[in-house]
Amino acid sequence: KCSGQPAGHVPDLTGFANPRLFATHMPYDSLPESIRWSHCRVIYICRNLLNAGVSMWHFVAHVDAGH
């Protein structure tokens, strides 16, 4: 959801000042064709699954401990 817009809404970023930055949790293959084939720069960050699991385990343990 973006700024109270319904799910699936694609925001119009043309009114944003340069450089425009846009963050999403969508996998690269799920991005619209217009973004994937444009000349914009895309920084794709992925995380090791084991590392993410250990991080989540520590987070949940910390929350459960009431901290």
C-alpha positions as CSV (number, residue, x, y, z in Angstrom):
1,K,0.0,0.0,0.0
2,C,1.3,3.4,-0.9
3,S,0.0,6.6,0.8
4,G,-3.4,5.2,1.5
5,Q,-3.8,3.9,-2.1
6,P,-5.4,0.4,-2.7
7,A,-3.2,-2.6,-3.1
8,G,-1.8,-3.0,-6.6
9,H,-1.8,0.8,-7.2
10,V,1.2,1.9,-9.2
11,P,2.3,5.4,-8.0
12,D,3.1,8.1,-10.5
13,L,6.6,9.2,-9.7
14,T,7.0,11.8,-12.5
15,G,6.2,14.6,-10.0
16,F,9.0,13.7,-7.7
17,A,12.2,15.7,-7.7
18,N,15.4,14.1,-9.2
19,P,16.9,11.7,-8.2
20,R,13.7,9.7,-7.6
21,L,14.2,6.8,-5.1
22,F,11.6,4.1,-4.8
23,A,11.8,1.1,-2.4
24,T,9.8,-2.0,-2.7
25,H,9.7,-5.6,-1.3
26,M,8.7,-7.0,-4.7
27,P,11.0,-9.5,-6.3
28,Y,12.8,-8.1,-9.3
29,D,10.9,-10.5,-11.6
30,S,7.6,-9.1,-10.3
31,L,8.4,-5.5,-11.2
32,P,6.4,-4.0,-14.1
33,E,8.0,-4.4,-17.5
34,S,8.2,-0.6,-17.8
35,I,10.7,-0.5,-14.9
36,R,12.6,-3.6,-15.8
37,W,13.3,-2.5,-19.3
38,S,13.8,1.2,-18.7
39,H,17.2,2.8,-18.4
40,C,16.7,3.4,-14.7
41,R,19.2,2.0,-12.2
42,V,17.9,-0.8,-10.0
43,I,19.7,-1.9,-6.9
44,Y,18.5,-5.4,-5.9
45,I,19.4,-6.5,-2.4
46,C,18.7,-10.1,-1.3
47,R,19.6,-11.7,2.0
48,N,20.9,-15.2,2.8
49,L,18.0,-17.3,4.0
50,L,19.9,-18.7,7.0
51,N,21.0,-15.2,8.0
52,A,17.4,-13.9,7.8
53,G,16.1,-16.9,9.9
54,V,18.7,-16.4,12.6
55,S,18.0,-12.6,12.7
56,M,14.2,-13.3,13.0
57,W,14.8,-15.9,15.7
58,H,16.8,-13.3,17.8
59,F,14.2,-10.6,17.1
60,V,11.3,-12.9,18.2
61,A,13.2,-14.0,21.3
62,H,13.9,-10.4,22.2
63,V,10.2,-9.5,21.8
64,D,9.0,-12.5,23.8
65,A,11.4,-11.6,26.6
66,G,9.4,-8.3,27.0
67,H,12.3,-5.9,26.0
